Amino acid sequence: MKVKLSILLVTFNHGQYIDQALNSLFKQKFEGDIELVVADDGSSDRTMDIIRSYEGTDDRFYFKYLDSGSNLGVTGNYRRGFAACSGEYVAVLEGDDYWVSPMKLQRQRDFLNVHWECDLCSVNYFVYEEEGSRFTPRTAIGSGYRLVGARDLIADNLVGNFSTCMYRKSALDGLPEKLFEIKSYDWIVNICVARRSLIGFLEAPMSVYRLHAAGIWTKNSPVEKLRTQLDLIPDYDALTQYVFHEDFDLLANRLRQSMA
């Protein structure tokens, strides 16, 4: 089945959140067929049962399930998920996040259709701190867009998380194989994409990034987060063939100062 858009749904024990994620997906006012690639990383709760209950409720969606019998880890799960998508464009939704605009997918596709200089379109988003019930926009809310390069992303990861992203599939196919041999998150994936193109960032918030106690990143202390980022920099610098060495070096110095 040839489709214009694939959605990569990435889940792991998201049973308490997955309904909200799926409702935000199925309410998208998107014209055309959608391939929904379900990349569950070995959930032991009801995540998969809930996902399957949505199958057949919307004729636009074709479900493609990847094996959910084992845990591959974040990097391995994304590697197979990206490879399984067949659409011209690929949007990502993580099971504990959700979208807050029914026009998100349509606006991102429209942007990429006319901005050939971009292989990735991201959107502004709210950071939701679940413990304090606090929503904070990632950056100033607007109605326009920005163009972001790899060096901008190294200095400040404006894109922030996969659930804000829509890619050209050709850009994902062009990611270096070594990317998936190290611990890789959205930051380095998007830096690699931005080596050959710009990133379009829509300033209207259309997604929510949830911070909760079970989250991989949230459960770390502030110092642990800084240490994790600092430890990844040498691998990411080598992966990008030291093209951005000065930028990574400036960031490393900033992180050390923050830790001190």
C-alpha positions as CSV (number, residue, x, y, z in Angstrom):
1,M,0.0,0.0,0.0
2,K,1.6,3.3,-1.1
3,V,0.9,6.2,1.2
4,K,2.0,9.8,1.5
5,L,2.3,9.7,5.3
6,S,3.5,7.2,7.8
7,I,3.0,7.7,11.6
8,L,5.6,6.0,13.8
9,L,3.9,5.3,17.1
10,V,6.6,4.5,19.7
11,T,5.4,2.9,22.9
12,F,6.6,1.2,26.1
13,N,4.3,0.6,29.0
14,H,2.2,3.7,28.1
15,G,-1.1,2.2,29.1
16,Q,-2.2,5.1,31.2
17,Y,-1.4,7.6,28.5
18,I,-1.9,5.9,25.1
19,D,-5.7,6.7,24.8
20,Q,-4.9,10.4,24.9
21,A,-2.1,10.0,22.3
22,L,-4.3,8.0,19.9
23,N,-7.3,10.3,20.3
24,S,-5.1,13.2,19.3
25,L,-3.9,11.2,16.3
26,F,-7.2,10.0,15.0
27,K,-8.7,13.5,15.3
28,Q,-6.2,14.9,12.8
29,K,-7.8,16.7,9.9
30,F,-5.5,15.1,7.4
31,E,-6.5,14.3,3.8
32,G,-5.2,11.0,2.5
33,D,-4.4,7.5,3.7
34,I,-2.1,7.0,6.7
35,E,0.2,4.1,7.5
36,L,0.3,3.7,11.3
37,V,3.5,1.8,12.3
38,V,3.3,0.5,15.8
39,A,6.8,0.1,17.4
40,D,6.1,-1.2,20.9
41,D,9.2,-2.1,22.8
42,G,8.0,-5.1,24.8
43,S,5.3,-3.5,26.9
44,S,4.1,-5.6,29.9
45,D,0.9,-3.5,30.5
46,R,-2.3,-3.0,28.4
47,T,-0.6,-0.7,25.8
48,M,-1.0,-3.0,22.9
49,D,-4.5,-4.1,23.7
50,I,-5.6,-0.4,23.7
51,I,-3.9,0.3,20.4
52,R,-5.5,-2.7,18.7
53,S,-9.0,-1.5,19.9
54,Y,-8.6,1.5,17.6
55,E,-8.0,-0.6,14.5
56,G,-10.9,-0.3,12.0
57,T,-12.4,2.9,13.6
58,D,-11.0,5.2,10.8
59,D,-10.7,4.1,7.2
60,R,-7.8,6.4,6.6
61,F,-5.5,4.3,8.8
62,Y,-3.6,1.1,7.9
63,F,-2.0,-0.5,10.9
64,K,1.4,-2.2,10.7
65,Y,2.6,-3.9,13.9
66,L,6.2,-4.6,14.6
67,D,7.2,-7.4,16.9
68,S,6.5,-6.4,20.5
69,G,7.8,-9.6,22.2
70,S,11.2,-8.2,23.3
71,N,12.8,-5.0,24.5
72,L,15.3,-3.4,22.1
73,G,15.9,-0.1,23.9
74,V,15.2,3.3,22.5
75,T,17.8,3.4,19.8
76,G,17.1,-0.1,18.4
77,N,13.3,0.5,18.5
78,Y,13.6,3.7,16.5
79,R,16.0,2.0,14.0
80,R,13.5,-0.6,13.0
81,G,10.6,1.8,13.2
82,F,12.1,4.3,10.8
83,A,13.0,1.4,8.4
84,A,9.4,0.0,8.5
85,C,7.8,3.3,7.4
86,S,7.0,3.4,3.7
87,G,5.4,6.9,3.4
88,E,6.9,9.9,1.6
89,Y,6.7,11.7,5.0
90,V,7.1,10.2,8.5
91,A,5.7,11.8,11.6
92,V,6.5,10.4,15.1
93,L,4.2,10.2,18.1
94,E,5.5,8.7,21.4
95,G,2.9,7.0,23.5
96,D,3.2,9.3,26.5
97,D,2.9,12.5,24.4
98,Y,-0.1,13.9,22.5
99,W,-1.0,16.6,20.0
100,V,-3.1,19.6,20.7
101,S,-4.0,20.9,17.2
102,P,-6.1,18.9,14.7
103,M,-4.1,20.6,11.9
104,K,-0.7,19.6,13.0
105,L,0.0,16.9,10.4
106,Q,-1.7,18.8,7.5
107,R,0.3,22.0,8.3
108,Q,3.6,20.1,8.5
109,R,3.0,18.3,5.2
110,D,2.0,21.6,3.6
111,F,5.2,23.2,4.9
112,L,7.4,20.5,3.5
113,N,5.6,20.5,0.2
114,V,6.7,24.1,-0.5
115,H,9.9,24.3,1.5
116,W,12.3,22.0,-0.4
117,E,15.2,23.4,1.7
118,C,13.9,21.5,4.7
119,D,13.8,17.7,5.3
120,L,12.2,18.1,8.7
121,C,9.4,20.2,10.0
122,S,9.0,20.6,13.7
123,V,6.4,22.5,15.8
124,N,6.4,24.5,19.0
125,Y,5.1,22.5,22.0
126,F,4.1,22.6,25.6
127,V,6.2,21.0,28.3
128,Y,3.7,19.4,30.7
129,E,5.1,18.7,34.2
130,E,2.7,16.1,35.4
131,E,3.6,16.3,39.1
132,G,2.8,20.0,39.3
133,S,0.1,20.2,36.5
134,R,2.1,22.9,34.8
135,F,2.2,23.7,31.0
136,T,5.0,25.8,29.7
137,P,5.6,26.6,26.0
138,R,9.0,25.6,24.8
139,T,9.6,29.0,23.1
140,A,7.6,32.1,22.4
141,I,4.2,31.4,20.8
142,G,3.8,32.8,17.3
143,S,2.1,32.3,14.0
144,G,5.1,32.1,11.7
145,Y,8.1,29.8,11.4
146,R,11.8,29.7,11.8
147,L,14.6,28.0,9.9
148,V,17.0,26.1,12.1
149,G,20.4,24.6,11.3
150,A,22.5,21.9,12.8
151,R,24.7,24.4,14.8
152,D,21.6,26.1,16.2
153,L,20.4,22.7,17.3
154,I,23.7,21.9,19.1
155,A,23.5,25.1,21.0
156,D,19.9,24.7,21.9
157,N,17.8,21.7,21.1
158,L,14.7,23.7,20.0
159,V,13.0,20.7,18.4
160,G,13.1,19.0,21.8
161,N,11.5,15.6,21.2
162,F,10.4,13.2,18.4
163,S,6.7,13.9,18.8
164,T,7.1,17.3,17.3
165,C,8.7,16.0,14.1
166,M,7.7,15.2,10.5
167,Y,10.5,14.0,8.2
168,R,11.0,13.3,4.6
169,K,11.5,9.5,4.5
170,S,14.5,10.1,2.2
171,A,16.2,12.0,5.0
172,L,15.7,9.1,7.5
173,D,16.9,6.6,4.9
174,G,20.1,8.7,4.6
175,L,21.0,8.6,8.3
176,P,24.4,7.1,9.0
177,E,24.4,3.4,10.1
178,K,26.7,4.2,13.0
179,L,24.0,6.5,14.5
180,F,22.2,3.3,15.6
181,E,25.3,1.7,17.0
182,I,25.5,4.3,19.8
183,K,23.0,5.7,22.2
184,S,21.0,8.0,20.0
185,Y,18.0,10.3,20.8
186,D,16.1,12.9,18.8
187,W,18.9,15.4,19.3
188,I,21.6,13.6,17.3
189,V,19.1,12.2,14.8
190,N,18.0,15.8,14.0
191,I,21.5,17.1,13.9
192,C,22.4,14.5,11.3
193,V,19.3,15.4,9.3
194,A,20.3,19.1,9.5
195,R,23.7,18.4,8.0
196,R,22.1,18.4,4.6
197,S,19.0,20.5,5.0
198,L,17.4,23.1,7.2
199,I,14.7,22.4,9.8
200,G,11.4,24.3,9.6
201,F,10.0,25.1,13.1
202,L,6.4,26.2,13.2
203,E,5.9,28.7,16.1
204,A,2.4,27.7,17.0
205,P,2.3,25.0,19.8
206,M,0.8,21.8,18.5
207,S,2.2,19.1,20.7
208,V,2.6,18.3,24.4
209,Y,5.8,16.7,25.8
210,R,4.9,15.0,29.1
211,L,7.3,14.9,32.0
212,H,6.3,12.1,34.4
213,A,8.0,9.9,37.0
214,A,8.3,6.9,34.7
215,G,9.9,8.8,31.8
216,I,13.4,7.8,30.7
217,W,14.7,11.4,30.9
218,T,12.5,12.8,33.7
219,K,13.6,10.3,36.4
220,N,17.2,11.6,36.2
221,S,18.3,14.4,38.5
222,P,19.4,17.8,36.9
223,V,23.1,16.8,37.4
224,E,22.5,13.4,35.9
225,K,20.9,15.0,32.8
226,L,23.9,17.3,32.3
227,R,26.3,14.4,32.8
228,T,24.4,12.2,30.3
229,Q,24.5,14.9,27.7
230,L,28.2,15.6,28.3
231,D,29.1,11.9,28.0
232,L,27.3,11.7,24.6
233,I,29.1,14.6,23.0
234,P,32.4,12.8,22.1
235,D,30.4,10.1,20.2
236,Y,28.2,12.6,18.5
237,D,31.2,14.7,17.5
238,A,32.9,11.7,16.0
239,L,29.6,10.6,14.3
240,T,29.4,14.0,12.5
241,Q,33.1,13.7,11.5
242,Y,34.1,16.7,13.7
243,V,32.4,19.1,11.3
244,F,30.8,20.7,14.4
245,H,33.7,20.2,16.8
246,E,33.8,23.9,17.9
247,D,30.1,23.9,18.5
248,F,30.2,20.7,20.6
249,D,33.2,22.0,22.5
250,L,31.4,25.2,23.4
251,L,28.4,23.2,24.6
252,A,30.6,20.9,26.6
253,N,32.2,23.8,28.4
254,R,28.7,25.3,29.1
255,L,27.6,21.9,30.6
256,R,30.6,21.7,32.8
257,Q,30.0,25.1,34.1
258,S,26.4,24.3,34.9
259,M,27.5,21.1,36.7
260,A,30.0,23.1,38.7
